[in-house]
Amino acid sequence: MSKTMNTSNHLSYLLAKWYPNRDKLDWVLATIYDTKGPCYRKAGAMMLFSSQGDQLGMLSGGCLESDIGTNARKVMQTGQSLLLCYDGSDEDDLSFHLGIGCGGTVYIMLQQINAQNNYLSLTQVYNALKDRISGYYYQPIVNEKRVEQKSSNTKVNSNKVVMQAHFEADNIKDLAKTASIVNRPQSKSSDDFNPYNKWLVSPIVPEPHMLVIGGGIDARPLVNMAQQLGWQVSLWDPRPANARKEFFSEVNHIINGEAEVLTAFALEKGVNAAVLMSHNVVLDAEALHALSSVKLQYLAL
C-alpha cells in the first residue's frame, strides 16, 4: 500500500481503503467527540492514520492533520488512547499558531485499531455500510476532566476502554443527523460492561448512491464530482458509443440492458438520486417510467 492522503470524508470510503490493510499496518482512529464554536467538522467526524503515513479523511481544513498524525504515532507506539484539544481562539494555543481559521475549539480522541480490541467494531461498520445498512456507532469517552489545559493531551488506559466501541444496526430511516454525547449507551447489550458515564453516539449512514441516465461527454464531470465526494455512482446508457468503461473507469456500476432493468437495480442497490441526461427524449422517458416506482430522494433532468 502506497502512502496516501485522501480528503474524501465519507466513512464508507475510508473503511474501504483501511479494511484490506487492517492487519498489514498499525492504524489509529481519530474521532472528533466535541466542539465549541465554529469548527471545520463537528462531533462524530472520523479520520484514519496508518504507520506508513497514510491519512484517510480530514478533521480540519488541513491545519491540524500533521499534528494529529504525530500524536497518532504516539498511540501506535504506546498502545494508549489519547485525547487532544485544539483551541483556535487562544493565541497561546498550538492550533492558533498552526493557522486554524475557524476560531473554535476541537476535542479529538485517538484510539488504536487492531485485532485485540476487535478493530473498534469498525469491521461491523464496514460490512453494514457495504450492505447499505444504517445504524449507530458507540464510543466511550473515558475521562470528563480530559483536556482542561490548552493544547493539552491526556493519555488514557485503553486496555478496558477501546474494546467497548460497538456498532448497532438500526432500520429506522430517519436517523439522528448529528453525533451526540449521552450519559449512558442506549444499548442494553453494552450497559452491563460500561464503567463510564459519557458515550459518543454517531449515526452511521451509507453514502448517497446516484444513478446517471446517459453516458455522454457531459456526464463525465458529474460522475467525477460525485466520486470525489465519496458517493456511489451508477451509469445507464444502452447506446454502444456511450457509457464506455474507458471514460468511466471508476464508476461503481455500468448497467446493461433496456430501461426496465433500472427498477430492480435501483431497489436492490438503494439508489437515492437520479439524473436524466441522455439528451434523448425517448431514453429519458423510459428511464423515468422505470424509476417511477422507486422512492428517490432527488430526481433531476
C-alpha positions, 0 to 999 in steps of 0.5 A, spaced: 500 500 500 502 506 497 502 512 502 496 516 501 492 522 503 485 522 501 480 528 503 474 524 501 470 524 508 465 519 507 466 513 512 464 508 507 470 510 503 475 510 508 473 503 511 474 501 504 481 503 503 483 501 511 479 494 511 484 490 506 490 493 510 487 492 517 492 487 519 498 489 514 499 496 518 498 499 525 492 504 524 489 509 529 482 512 529 481 519 530 474 521 532 472 528 533 467 527 540 466 535 541 466 542 539 465 549 541 464 554 536 465 554 529 469 548 527 471 545 520 467 538 522 463 537 528 462 531 533 462 524 530 467 526 524 472 520 523 479 520 520 484 514 519 492 514 520 496 508 518 504 507 520 506 508 513 503 515 513 497 514 510 491 519 512 484 517 510 479 523 511 480 530 514 478 533 521 480 540 519 481 544 513 488 541 513 491 545 519 491 540 524 492 533 520 500 533 521 499 534 528 494 529 529 498 524 525 504 525 530 500 524 536 497 518 532 504 515 532 504 516 539 498 511 540 501 506 535 507 506 539 504 506 546 498 502 545 494 508 549 488 512 547 489 519 547 485 525 547 487 532 544 484 539 544 485 544 539 483 551 541 483 556 535 481 562 539 487 562 544 493 565 541 497 561 546 494 555 543 498 550 538 492 550 533 492 558 533 499 558 531 498 552 526 493 557 522 486 554 524 481 559 521 475 557 524 476 560 531 473 554 535 475 549 539 476 541 537 476 535 542 479 529 538 480 522 541 485 517 538 484 510 539 488 504 536 485 499 531 487 492 531 485 485 532 485 485 540 480 490 541 476 487 535 478 493 530 473 498 534 467 494 531 469 498 525 469 491 521 461 491 523 461 498 520 464 496 514 460 490 512 453 494 514 455 500 510 457 495 504 450 492 505 447 499 505 445 498 512 444 504 517 445 504 524 449 507 530 456 507 532 458 507 540 464 510 543 466 511 550 469 517 552 473 515 558 475 521 562 470 528 563 476 532 566 480 530 559 483 536 556 482 542 561 489 545 559 490 548 552 493 544 547 493 539 552 493 531 551 491 526 556 493 519 555 488 514 557 488 506 559 485 503 553 486 496 555 478 496 558 476 502 554 477 501 546 474 494 546 467 497 548 466 501 541 460 497 538 456 498 532 448 497 532 444 496 526 438 500 526 432 500 520 429 506 522 430 511 516 430 517 519 436 517 523 439 522 528 443 527 523 448 529 528 453 525 533 451 526 540 454 525 547 449 521 552 450 519 559 449 512 558 449 507 551 442 506 549 444 499 548 442 494 553 447 489 550 453 494 552 450 497 559 452 491 563 460 492 561 460 500 561 464 503 567 463 510 564 458 515 564 459 519 557 458 515 550 459 518 543 453 516 539 454 517 531 449 515 526 452 511 521 449 512 514 451 509 507 453 514 502 448 517 497 448 512 491 446 516 484 444 513 478 446 517 471 441 516 465 446 517 459 453 516 458 455 522 454 461 527 454 457 531 459 456 526 464 463 525 465 464 531 470 458 529 474 460 522 475 467 525 477 464 530 482 460 525 485 466 520 486 470 525 489 465 526 494 465 519 496 458 517 493 456 511 489 455 512 482 451 508 477 451 509 469 445 507 464 446 508 457 444 502 452 447 506 446 454 502 444 458 509 443 456 511 450 457 509 457 464 506 455 468 503 461 474 507 458 471 514 460 468 511 466 473 507 469 471 508 476 464 508 476 461 503 481 456 500 476 455 500 468 448 497 467 446 493 461 440 492 458 433 496 456 430 501 461 426 496 465 432 493 468 433 500 472 427 498 477 430 492 480 437 495 480 435 501 483 431 497 489 436 492 490 442 497 490 438 503 494 439 508 489 437 515 492 438 520 486 437 520 479 439 524 473 436 524 466 441 526 461 441 522 455 439 528 451 434 523 448 427 524 449 425 517 448 431 514 453 429 519 458 422 517 458 423 510 459 428 511 464 423 515 468 417 510 467 422 505 470 424 509 476 417 511 477 416 506 482 422 507 486 422 512 492 428 517 490 430 522 494 432 527 488 430 526 481 433 531 476 433 532 468 
